[in-house]
Every structure is written in structure tokens, then in C-alpha cells.
């Protein structure tokens, strides 16, 4: 392929550290008139346009965006592909919601054509909303994961996904067995893990739907392949927490179930964690595990409020998750709008720079991908967004009153949505244009 070098000029903002650890001012870089240079899908330079322009060859293509902000692509650390068709389902809390809506919807993924159709819709929605990397639950059917990875590979996206492992406490039409889940996962790992920018995640749905035999084999898979991910749910709903105690009376608590089966580790991401205690947060941090904070879903299903300050106290890695279909939007901007309110209800503040961190570098750290994505540092993948200050009449009017980048960022996160994302780039390629 010919060498491709392009430059993009606009206001540019990215996180370089966690504000909880270094303070707000040291956590980001902002270039009011910035320049981003991309070579062959990677960022090669970032800085003030006035300083970088002179160093570029005369014939380089420079795209200049007015009234726009370039940020890293968003990272969604928890989302369900097969629930796309039932997003916004009325009137239930977690366990009833699974039985009433989720399981019937997921059963459709036995059909390859259906899996392919939804995978296409799902990826379009991610990119339209500025999400360039996601940690994705498939259904129990291998074809759901094959369809997703095939669609992601065509666009050279950095994506992580896995087939759900679920051998009990679910309808017969939707369960696998401990053995079949192991063999099917293994085949998917061999086919997809490390291919292009794709990674595999071992995916037991949650402790109540896996037998001890299945959880043992999930742990075995993690031991057999280096750098695999593990994703599951934890402590989302109080009824669920009690159910786990009944099913695993020999364990100290919900997290201890996963710990016992060797599912904690540097690439393990636990969704929700609304009802974790201090000791569990400490253990997650100690093992390098991460939590996906899913505010929209936690409010929609009435699950509770995630305690971000407690996670920060333990230096626990936290990413942000939309959790579609429990969450009602693919937009991480809208998810941050809800995260701010979740903190307000607990008497805590969520600064716009912490929000930016959660949606980008925090997610990358949760996934151990901060060397590749989550910032606009040179030598990282060119996954980035162009956010349009004039996306809607109200946004345009409101941002004209803004006196700082902090205010602008906060307004984008409260009034912004998919319309705000003018363009999405992945590995330097334009993969969405509004």
C-alpha cells in the first residue's frame, strides 16, 4: 500500500492521566489551534498548528475543521450486541427484564443471517456515536461473534468480543453446556484472537447462569491463551447479589465466586459493580481487574448508583459502558450525562475532564490498551473523532456563551449525542461521516 500521510487542524483535546491521581490541570492537553498528523493509520505528531505546520511537506493534505473539537475515539467497556433490537424495553428490573425481553431477543441469533444483519446495524451505531473500541457480549451462539468480528475486521476496528457461556438458569433454547462452551470459545479464539485489531473475551454471562464446571473451564481458557480478556457481570442488582449467595453458599461473596475460579486478572472487566463493598474493590484493584461503570443502564433498570469515589480510593481501573440494551443509548456523551447525575445523587462531583478520561484513556487502561488507544499521543492508533460545535441549534447557541474548554466539554457531554459526532476515524480511515 502507498504511504498515506494526512493532517487534521482544529481545536484538539485528550486525556493524558487520571484527574483523581494527578489533579485536573495535569490530566489533559488542549490545543486551541491544534494539528494532528496521521501516517499509515498511526498518529505521528500532535501539537500547536503554529509549531507543526512548518515541519510538514508542502503537498500534505490538511483538513481544517472550524467550530469543532478533535478527541480520541470513545471506548465502551460494556455493551451487548444481541440486545440491539430490544433497547428501551419497558417496566422491569434486572432478573425479570432478562426473562421477559433479553433471552427471547438473544435466541434469534441462532440464525446466521439475523446475526449478520444486527452486527452491521450495531457497528454503524457504535461509529455514528463515536465509539471506536467496544468490549462486546455476543449471544450464546458462536455465529453472533463470527458475524461481529467479520464486520469489524472489514473496517480495521479495534474490537473485543466473546460468545456468552451460559449452562443453567436460562431457557433451554438458550443454554450451552460446560463442554460445548469451552470448545466453541476455543474455536473462536483460534480464529479471531489477535487477528488484525481484534481480541477475544471469555464471557460467562454472570455467576448465576454458569455451573461450577463451566466457570472452571472459563478459568482454564484464560490460562491456555495469553492476553485473552474476560468479561462478566457483578453486583448489579440486590436480588441478583442474594441469588448468588444462595447458589454459591460456600463462597464469601459475589466477587469471591469469580476469584475462586481464577477469573480475576489484568484483562478482566466486571460490568456494573453497583453493590461492591470496600474489600471487593480492594481485591479487584489488587488483581488488576477493572469495572465498567454503566450509569444509564443502572438508572433505567433501577439497579442503584455506582460509587466512583470508592473505586478511586482503591485506584481501581474504571471504564464507561453504555450497556445497550439495559442502557438506552449508544452515545457515550449521553452516558456521561447520566454519570454526572449519578454522582450528583451521591453528593459527589464528576468534572468534565474526569468524564473525558472515563470515555477514553480510562477505558483504554481498563482494557490494558493505553499504549494503542485512548489518547492522541504519537505512535498510537489514529482512532479519533471530530465533534461539531454547531451540531444542533441549542448546542451552537449554548457554546457561544462558553468561556473555557472545561465549560465547552461539559456542555458537549450534557447536550451532545450522536448528532455531535461529525466524523469518526479508525486506524486513520474515515469510518463514519454524519
C-alpha positions as CSV (number, residue, x, y, z in Angstrom):
1,X,0.0,0.0,0.0
2,X,1.2,3.5,-0.7
3,X,2.3,5.6,2.3
4,X,-0.5,7.8,3.4
5,X,0.1,10.9,5.4
6,X,-2.6,13.4,6.3
7,X,-3.0,16.2,8.8
8,X,-6.1,17.5,10.7
9,X,-6.4,21.0,12.1
10,X,-8.9,22.0,14.8
11,X,-9.2,22.5,18.5
12,X,-7.7,19.3,19.9
13,X,-8.2,17.8,23.4
14,X,-7.1,14.5,25.0
15,X,-6.6,13.0,28.5
16,X,-3.1,12.1,29.5
17,X,-3.7,11.0,33.1
18,X,-6.5,10.3,35.6
19,X,-7.6,13.6,37.3
20,X,-8.1,11.6,40.5
21,X,-4.4,10.8,40.6
22,X,-2.7,14.0,39.2
23,X,-5.3,16.7,39.6
24,X,-7.4,18.2,36.8
25,X,-4.9,20.6,35.3
26,X,-2.2,17.9,34.8
27,X,-4.7,15.4,33.4
28,X,-5.2,16.7,29.8
29,X,-3.6,18.5,26.9
30,X,-5.6,21.1,24.9
31,X,-4.5,22.8,21.7
32,X,-6.8,25.7,20.8
33,X,-5.5,25.6,17.3
34,X,-4.0,22.1,17.1
35,X,-2.7,19.8,14.4
36,X,-2.9,16.0,14.3
37,X,-0.6,14.3,11.8
38,X,-1.5,10.7,10.8
39,X,0.9,8.3,9.0
40,X,-0.4,4.9,7.8
41,X,-3.1,4.6,10.4
42,X,-1.0,5.9,13.3
43,X,-0.6,9.3,14.9
44,X,2.9,10.6,14.1
45,X,2.6,14.2,15.6
46,X,0.4,16.3,17.8
47,X,0.8,19.9,18.8
48,X,0.1,23.6,18.1
49,X,-0.6,24.2,14.4
50,X,1.8,27.2,14.5
51,X,4.7,25.0,15.6
52,X,4.0,21.9,13.4
53,X,2.9,23.4,10.1
54,X,6.4,24.4,9.1
55,X,7.7,20.9,9.5
56,X,5.2,19.3,7.1
57,X,5.9,18.7,3.4
58,X,4.3,21.2,1.1
59,X,2.0,18.7,-0.6
60,X,0.4,17.1,2.5
61,X,-3.4,17.1,2.6
62,X,-4.6,19.2,5.6
63,X,-8.2,19.0,6.6
64,X,-9.2,22.1,8.6
65,X,-12.3,21.9,10.8
66,X,-13.9,25.2,12.0
67,X,-16.0,25.2,15.2
68,X,-15.1,21.6,16.0
69,X,-13.1,19.6,18.6
70,X,-10.9,16.6,17.9
71,X,-10.8,14.0,20.7
72,X,-9.7,10.3,20.9
73,X,-12.3,7.8,19.8
74,X,-14.6,6.7,22.6
75,X,-14.2,3.4,24.3
76,X,-17.3,1.4,25.5
77,X,-16.2,-1.2,28.1
78,X,-19.6,-3.0,28.3
79,X,-22.3,-3.5,25.6
80,X,-24.5,-6.3,24.3
81,X,-24.7,-6.9,20.5
82,X,-27.8,-9.2,20.7
83,X,-29.8,-6.7,22.7
84,X,-29.8,-4.0,20.0
85,X,-33.4,-5.0,18.9
86,X,-34.9,-4.7,22.4
87,X,-33.2,-1.5,23.7
88,X,-35.8,0.6,25.5
89,X,-37.9,-2.3,26.8
90,X,-40.4,-1.2,29.4
91,X,-41.1,-1.9,33.0
92,X,-38.8,-4.5,34.6
93,X,-35.8,-4.7,36.9
94,X,-32.8,-6.9,36.0
95,X,-33.9,-10.5,36.6
96,X,-37.4,-10.1,35.2
97,X,-36.1,-8.0,32.3
98,X,-33.7,-10.8,31.3
99,X,-36.5,-13.4,31.2
100,X,-39.2,-11.1,29.6
101,X,-37.1,-9.4,26.9
102,X,-33.5,-10.3,26.7
103,X,-33.5,-14.1,26.4
104,X,-36.2,-14.2,23.7
105,X,-34.3,-11.5,21.7
106,X,-31.0,-13.3,22.0
107,X,-32.5,-16.6,20.8
108,X,-32.8,-15.1,17.3
109,X,-29.0,-15.2,16.9
110,X,-29.1,-18.9,16.2
111,X,-29.9,-17.6,12.7
112,X,-26.7,-16.6,10.8
113,X,-28.5,-14.1,8.6
114,X,-30.0,-12.4,11.6
115,X,-26.6,-12.2,13.3
116,X,-25.0,-10.6,10.3
117,X,-27.8,-8.1,9.9
118,X,-27.7,-7.0,13.5
119,X,-23.9,-6.9,13.6
120,X,-24.0,-4.4,10.7
121,X,-26.6,-2.2,12.4
122,X,-24.7,-2.4,15.7
123,X,-21.3,-1.4,14.3
124,X,-22.9,1.5,12.4
125,X,-24.5,2.7,15.6
126,X,-21.1,2.5,17.5
127,X,-19.3,4.5,14.9
128,X,-22.2,7.0,14.5
129,X,-21.8,7.7,18.2
130,X,-18.0,8.0,18.1
131,X,-17.3,4.6,19.7
132,X,-14.1,3.2,18.1
133,X,-13.5,0.4,20.5
134,X,-16.0,-1.7,22.5
135,X,-16.0,-4.8,24.8
136,X,-18.9,-6.7,23.4
137,X,-21.1,-9.6,24.7
138,X,-22.3,-11.8,21.9
139,X,-25.1,-14.3,22.4
140,X,-24.6,-17.9,23.4
141,X,-24.3,-18.7,19.6
142,X,-20.8,-18.6,18.0
143,X,-22.3,-17.1,14.9
144,X,-23.1,-13.9,16.8
145,X,-19.3,-13.4,17.4
146,X,-18.3,-14.5,13.9
147,X,-20.7,-12.0,12.4
148,X,-19.5,-9.2,14.6
149,X,-15.8,-9.8,14.1
150,X,-16.2,-10.2,10.3
151,X,-17.9,-6.8,10.1
152,X,-15.3,-5.2,12.5
153,X,-12.4,-6.6,10.5
154,X,-13.6,-5.1,7.2
155,X,-13.2,-1.6,8.8
156,X,-10.0,-2.4,10.7
157,X,-11.6,-1.6,14.0
158,X,-10.1,-2.4,17.4
159,X,-12.8,-4.5,19.0
160,X,-13.1,-7.2,21.7
161,X,-15.9,-9.7,21.9
162,X,-16.9,-13.1,23.1
163,X,-19.6,-15.8,23.0
164,X,-21.7,-15.9,26.1
165,X,-21.2,-19.0,28.3
166,X,-24.5,-20.0,30.0
167,X,-25.3,-23.5,31.0
168,X,-28.1,-23.1,33.7
169,X,-30.9,-20.8,35.0
170,X,-31.8,-19.7,31.5
171,X,-34.3,-21.1,28.9
172,X,-33.4,-24.4,27.3
173,X,-33.3,-22.8,23.9
174,X,-30.5,-20.5,25.0
175,X,-28.1,-22.7,27.1
176,X,-24.9,-24.4,26.1
177,X,-23.0,-26.9,28.2
178,X,-19.8,-26.6,30.1
179,X,-18.0,-28.7,27.5
180,X,-19.6,-27.1,24.4
181,X,-19.0,-23.6,25.7
182,X,-15.3,-24.4,26.2
183,X,-14.9,-26.0,22.7
184,X,-16.9,-23.2,20.9
185,X,-15.0,-20.5,22.7
186,X,-11.7,-22.2,21.9
187,X,-12.6,-22.3,18.2
188,X,-13.4,-18.6,18.2
189,X,-10.2,-17.8,20.0
190,X,-8.2,-19.7,17.4
191,X,-10.0,-17.9,14.6
192,X,-10.1,-14.3,15.8
193,X,-7.9,-13.5,18.8
194,X,-5.1,-11.2,17.7
195,X,-6.2,-11.1,14.1
196,X,-5.8,-7.5,12.9
197,X,-7.0,-5.3,15.7
198,X,-9.4,-7.9,17.2
199,X,-9.3,-9.6,20.6
200,X,-11.3,-12.3,22.3
201,X,-13.0,-12.2,25.7
202,X,-14.0,-15.3,27.6
203,X,-17.6,-14.4,28.5
204,X,-19.5,-16.2,31.3
205,X,-22.8,-14.2,31.4
206,X,-22.8,-14.0,35.2
207,X,-22.3,-16.4,38.1
208,X,-26.0,-17.5,38.4
209,X,-26.1,-18.8,34.8
210,X,-22.9,-20.8,34.9
211,X,-22.3,-24.1,36.8
212,X,-19.1,-24.5,38.7
213,X,-17.9,-26.8,35.8
214,X,-18.4,-24.0,33.3
215,X,-16.7,-21.4,35.4
216,X,-13.7,-23.8,35.9
217,X,-13.4,-24.2,32.1
218,X,-13.6,-20.4,31.7
219,X,-10.7,-20.0,34.0
220,X,-8.9,-22.8,32.1
221,X,-9.2,-20.9,28.8
222,X,-7.7,-17.8,30.4
223,X,-4.7,-20.0,31.4
224,X,-4.3,-21.6,28.0
225,X,-4.1,-18.4,25.9
226,X,-2.0,-15.3,26.7
227,X,-3.7,-11.9,26.7
228,X,-7.3,-13.1,26.5
229,X,-9.9,-10.9,28.0
230,X,-12.6,-12.0,30.5
231,X,-15.9,-10.1,30.8
232,X,-18.9,-10.8,33.0
233,X,-21.4,-9.0,35.3
234,X,-21.1,-8.4,39.1
235,X,-23.3,-6.9,41.8
236,X,-25.6,-5.1,39.5
237,X,-28.9,-5.7,41.4
238,X,-29.6,-6.5,45.1
239,X,-31.8,-9.5,44.2
240,X,-29.0,-10.8,42.0
241,X,-26.5,-10.5,44.8
242,X,-28.7,-12.5,47.1
243,X,-29.3,-15.1,44.4
244,X,-25.5,-15.6,44.0
245,X,-25.2,-16.2,47.8
246,X,-27.9,-18.9,47.6
247,X,-26.2,-20.6,44.6
248,X,-22.7,-20.4,46.0
249,X,-23.1,-20.7,49.8
250,X,-19.6,-21.9,50.2
251,X,-18.1,-18.6,48.8
252,X,-17.5,-15.4,50.8
253,X,-19.5,-13.3,48.4
254,X,-20.2,-12.5,44.7
255,X,-16.6,-11.5,43.8
256,X,-15.2,-14.5,45.6
257,X,-17.1,-16.8,43.2
258,X,-15.1,-15.4,40.3
259,X,-11.9,-15.2,42.3
260,X,-12.2,-18.9,43.2
261,X,-12.5,-19.9,39.5
262,X,-9.5,-17.7,38.6
263,X,-11.4,-15.2,36.6
264,X,-9.7,-12.0,38.1
265,X,-6.8,-10.5,36.3
266,X,-5.4,-7.7,34.3
267,X,-7.7,-8.2,31.4
268,X,-10.8,-9.0,33.4
269,X,-13.7,-6.4,33.2
270,X,-16.6,-6.7,35.5
271,X,-19.7,-4.8,34.5
272,X,-21.7,-2.6,37.0
273,X,-20.3,-3.2,40.5
274,X,-23.0,-1.1,41.9
275,X,-23.2,-3.0,45.2
276,X,-19.5,-3.8,45.7
277,X,-18.0,-3.4,49.2
278,X,-14.7,-1.9,50.1
279,X,-12.9,-5.2,50.4
280,X,-14.2,-6.3,46.9
281,X,-12.9,-3.0,45.4
282,X,-9.5,-3.6,47.0
283,X,-9.3,-7.2,45.7
284,X,-10.3,-6.1,42.2
285,X,-7.6,-3.4,42.2
286,X,-5.0,-5.8,43.7
287,X,-5.6,-8.3,40.8
288,X,-5.5,-5.5,38.1
289,X,-9.2,-6.2,37.2
290,X,-11.4,-3.4,36.0
291,X,-15.1,-2.3,36.5
292,X,-17.3,-1.0,33.7
293,X,-19.5,1.9,35.1
294,X,-22.9,1.8,33.3
295,X,-24.9,4.7,34.6
296,X,-27.7,4.8,32.0
297,X,-28.5,1.1,32.5
298,X,-28.2,1.3,36.3
299,X,-30.8,4.1,36.3
300,X,-33.1,2.5,33.6
301,X,-33.2,-0.9,35.4
302,X,-33.4,0.7,38.9
303,X,-30.2,-1.1,39.9
304,X,-28.5,1.6,42.0
305,X,-25.7,4.2,41.9
306,X,-22.1,3.2,41.3
307,X,-19.7,4.5,43.9
308,X,-16.9,6.1,41.8
309,X,-15.1,7.8,44.7
310,X,-14.8,4.4,46.5
311,X,-13.2,2.9,43.3
312,X,-10.9,5.9,43.0
313,X,-9.8,5.4,46.7
314,X,-8.6,1.9,45.8
315,X,-7.1,3.0,42.5
316,X,-9.4,0.5,40.7
317,X,-9.4,0.8,36.9
318,X,-12.9,2.1,35.8
319,X,-14.1,2.3,32.2
320,X,-17.5,3.5,30.9
321,X,-20.2,1.2,29.5
322,X,-23.4,2.0,27.7
323,X,-24.7,-1.5,28.4
324,X,-27.1,-1.4,25.5
325,X,-29.9,-2.8,25.8
326,X,-30.2,-2.2,29.6
327,X,-28.7,1.2,28.7
328,X,-30.9,3.3,26.3
329,X,-28.2,5.0,24.2
330,X,-25.1,4.0,22.2
331,X,-23.8,7.5,22.9
332,X,-21.0,7.8,25.4
333,X,-21.7,11.6,25.5
334,X,-25.3,10.7,26.7
335,X,-23.8,8.1,29.1
336,X,-21.6,10.8,30.7
337,X,-24.7,13.0,31.0
338,X,-26.2,10.2,33.2
339,X,-22.9,9.5,35.0
340,X,-22.8,13.2,36.1
341,X,-26.3,12.8,37.6
342,X,-25.4,9.5,39.3
343,X,-22.5,11.3,41.1
344,X,-24.8,14.3,42.0
345,X,-27.3,12.0,43.7
346,X,-24.4,10.8,45.9
347,X,-23.2,14.3,46.7
348,X,-20.1,13.8,44.5
349,X,-18.8,15.8,41.6
350,X,-17.8,14.5,38.2
351,X,-15.6,17.0,36.4
352,X,-15.8,17.2,32.6
353,X,-12.1,16.2,32.5
354,X,-12.7,13.1,34.6
355,X,-15.6,12.3,32.2
356,X,-13.3,12.6,29.2
357,X,-10.9,10.3,30.9
358,X,-13.5,7.7,31.6
359,X,-14.7,7.7,28.0
360,X,-11.2,7.5,26.5
361,X,-7.9,6.8,28.4
362,X,-9.7,5.3,31.4
363,X,-11.4,2.8,29.2
364,X,-8.1,2.1,27.4
365,X,-6.4,1.4,30.8
366,X,-9.3,-0.8,31.9
367,X,-8.6,-2.8,28.7
368,X,-4.8,-2.6,29.0
369,X,-4.7,-0.9,25.6
370,X,-3.4,2.6,26.7
371,X,-0.3,2.1,24.5
372,X,-2.6,1.8,21.5
373,X,-5.8,3.8,22.0
374,X,-7.4,6.3,24.4
375,X,-5.1,9.2,23.7
376,X,-3.8,11.2,20.7
377,X,-0.1,10.5,21.7
378,X,2.2,9.9,18.7
379,X,2.7,6.2,17.9
380,X,-0.9,5.3,19.0
381,X,-3.6,4.1,16.6
382,X,-5.3,7.0,14.8
383,X,-8.8,6.4,16.3
384,X,-10.3,9.9,16.7
385,X,-13.4,12.0,16.4
386,X,-14.5,15.3,15.1
387,X,-17.2,16.8,17.4
388,X,-19.2,19.6,15.8
389,X,-20.0,22.7,18.0
390,X,-22.9,23.5,15.7
391,X,-24.5,20.1,15.7
392,X,-27.8,21.4,16.9
393,X,-29.2,24.9,17.2
394,X,-29.3,24.7,21.0
395,X,-25.7,23.4,21.2
396,X,-24.5,26.1,18.8
397,X,-26.1,28.8,20.9
398,X,-25.0,27.5,24.2
399,X,-21.4,27.0,23.2
400,X,-21.2,30.6,22.0
401,X,-21.6,31.5,25.7
402,X,-18.8,29.2,26.8
403,X,-15.7,30.9,28.4
404,X,-13.4,27.9,28.7
405,X,-12.6,24.4,27.3
406,X,-13.9,22.9,30.6
407,X,-17.3,24.6,30.0
408,X,-17.3,23.6,26.4
409,X,-16.5,20.0,27.2
410,X,-19.2,19.8,29.9
411,X,-21.9,21.2,27.5
412,X,-20.9,18.7,24.8
413,X,-21.4,16.0,27.4
414,X,-24.8,17.3,28.6
415,X,-26.3,18.5,25.3
416,X,-24.4,16.3,22.9
417,X,-25.4,13.0,21.3
418,X,-24.8,11.1,18.0
419,X,-25.5,14.3,16.1
420,X,-22.5,15.9,17.7
421,X,-20.1,13.3,16.0
422,X,-19.4,14.8,12.6
423,X,-16.7,12.2,11.7
424,X,-15.3,9.1,13.2
425,X,-11.8,7.8,12.2
426,X,-10.4,4.3,12.9
427,X,-6.8,3.5,12.1
428,X,-6.7,6.7,10.1
429,X,-9.7,5.7,7.9
430,X,-12.9,7.7,7.8
431,X,-15.5,5.1,9.0
432,X,-18.4,7.4,9.7
433,X,-19.4,10.8,8.3
434,X,-22.6,12.4,9.6
